[in-house]
Amino acid sequence: MAITVTHTGNSVFGNLRVRFIRVTATDGFGAFASGLNSIDSIALLPQSLTTGSIKLNMNVLSNGTASPGFVSVTGITSGDVFRLTVFGQ
């Protein structure tokens, strides 16, 4: 896997479940399960990005296959660190 994912917390916001996730990149792309059945939105909090070209795709794998609850990440380089707040069902 090209990324290391750490689930740092869970919460509820209105009628949505929320997951707090920390991602560390070891390559330029990757995908991971958010722990949700379906993702409605994602908030990105960069901590250390060497480029500004990060792209997040909700409910899809790295190869473009639809997969509810997964997050696909591209445009990252080794050593990039960022946090995600993922909202969904």
N, C-alpha and C positions, 0 to 999 in steps of 0.2 A: 504494500500500500504506500502511496506517495505522500500521505499525510498522517499525522498523529492527532487523534481526537480525544478530548477529555470532556465528559459531561460534568459541568460544575454546579448545576442546580436545576430545580423544577419549580414551577409556579402556575398560577391561574390568573388570566387577565380577562375579565368579563366571562364570556362563554368559550374562551380559547385556552388551551393548554399551552404552556410556555416552557421551552428548554433553553438553558444557558450552556453554551458550548465554547471551548477553547480549541483552536486548531493551530498546529505547528506543521509547516510544510517541509518536506524532504525532496520534493520534485515539483514539476510544473502543473500537475493536475491530480485529482483524486475525487472520490465520492465516499459518502458515509451515511449511515442510518441516523436520523435525528431522534428516534425514539417516539415519533408521532406517526399516526396512521396516514395523515395527509397534511401538507404544509400550506398555510395561507399566505404568510409573509415572513421575511427575514430582515433583521436589522444588523448591519455590519459595524463593528468597532475595531478599526485597525490598531494594532499595538506596535508592530515593526514590519513594514512592507518596503521592500527594495524597489518595487515598481508600483505604479498606480493602475495597473491593468487587470486587477482581479475581477473575475466574473463568477457569479453564483447562479446556479439553476436549481429551481425547486422541483421536487417530485420527478427527478430524472437521474439516471446513472451517467458516468463519464462518456459512455459510448452513444448516448442519446436515447437509450431505451427508457420509456416511461416506467417509473417505479415509485409509487406513492410513499412519502415519508423520507425519501433520500435527498441529500444535497450534493450537487456536483460542483466542484471548484476548479477553475482554470485560471491561467495568467498569474500564477504565483511562482516564486523561486525558493530554493532551499534556504531555510532559516526564517522565512516569513512567519509571523505570529499574529493572529487576529482572533477576536471573539465574535460569536454570533448569538443573537437572541432570535429564536425560531418560534413562531406562533402557528398553531394549527389545531387539528382535531385528534 
